[in-house]
């Protein structure tokens, strides 16, 4: 049994072990492009046995009976290593596969297996340093390459798996960087917008008015809308409060500033994956971010010495997000049945 938070330790490992690119993007070898006709190019598919099938406690994987699909874009797990200081991660590298699957796919993508069939493409993700590098042109090209894979994967999904089913777009961190563009290219003011259950754009700032036809979700059952949050300890501010940044409270599913107490948090999954911890923290929308008080009952965890809870954006609210995704799918079909 794990005695310390898995995701925070993974995040610290990524930071401390990062091997940064030394050359410009144009002078760095390009990893082999993914072949989405092969299951090896996917971290999760409904027909394969993968980490997105995991379900803690007495929950169960419902993909076999799901009435919707989930297209999940994982966050940054590539930090380079000795031997290849690339701007983009090689998706077939065994170490990178293990890091991605045991962390983000198991602890994040699995949230959605109660609401839909989970599709999670591997993509040549930009190196973690692309967010911080002084070489902004190389960083831009690295993100562009990563998104080109995401786009190809989504088009493959549409051609081979979609079959006119409703879709949830879910993402975290770098995944959200790409999901934002995906919504622009395929959903906003597009016929596919009618199939959008909701977009969970977590871990990256999202403007509330980013799209013409995809509004912020106003409650827990609205469909065709988006939710977003970035989690910090109470008191932390990010950016100008007058900015139009969307912050959704994943306990109330509104953007209202009222604090929701910890007693209304149905459960986090952060320590041993098989255990759900109810009531670990409340949440409040404030100053462009989501505030939570320091979560309790996690001896030795990173919560005691950091105020940035980015790595736990989803997992502090695991059960709430899981229940909400299913509620929105049910609401989508309820509306469809009345037409």
Phi, psi and omega in degrees: 000138179283136182255355181227153183305128182286309185296314177301321179294322177299316180299314180295326177296318179299315182294311187289332184257011183297131175245106192279151174298142180258332183255170176290165180303316184293338180261006182253136178302147180261129178297157179299136180291145178290147174251100187286358171285345180258135176302337180295340180272005180238132174283336178210134172219147182300329186270359180250159175272107186216176187293338178289350178277351184293149178213122182283161174051229183263013175285164178219153176290120183251018185299328182296336181246007188294143179255017180207171176241155176235123175255108188251130178247114187284159179282182180294125171235359181262121178234013181078170174198166180303130180108330172211108177260070187268157175280340180227142185286138176282112192292340182266007178288124185301321180295320180291321177300313181297319181295317181293313188286318183285340179259279191288323181289315180290318188267349180238302183300328181298337177307324191267000181285357173271353184239335184198169172288131187262123175243120181227102181285144164282144179214158182284077184299146175293144176304147178308325183291346179298337178280344188235349188293148172285340179276078186293329179293317177296320178298317179300317181291325178295316177295323180297318178296316179301315181293328179299323175293316180302317181295317178297318179298318181292321177295324176296316177302313181299320183285323191251337188235336192296303179051041174066025180275154174295152188231135166256130170261124180228143186199165174215139173054239180304326176303323178288325173307317181279325180296324177302315179291323179300319178296320178297316187282330189239341188241318186293125180053044183223154177303330181292342177305327181292342180263359182281114174289306177187161175242124177259096186255088194250141170094354177225143180298134179232127179288137182297333181252032184294334186233152180285324188238006179241097184274167169297143176291134182263346179205186188280351183238358179297144178240167182070023187229183183227151173233154181200146173200156172229129193257129178221162174292147181311131179108340181282137177240152179220114177081183180281123181303340180277353175295151183267059181271132178282125173229117179256137174275114184284010172253328178255341183060034172232173175259011181293147183281356182297135179286136175255123186290160182301329181299340180263007175269110186292337177164139174253154173233104187222335186257257173283123186303332184284353185249136173253129181252104179283152171067028183284335179195154169267193180203149180212135174282125181199133171050053174072004180220176175258122178268137169227144173290161182303116180300145183251176176068027176231077182303133178079008185277166181290345181299340184279344185226013173224157177248358179257112183257027183310315185295340182249019181310315179278316196283340171294339184234031188309306185288325178296316179294318181300312180294323181292319180300318179292321179298320180290323176297315177300318180294322178300312183288329177298319178292320181296324181289340181269355182271000000 
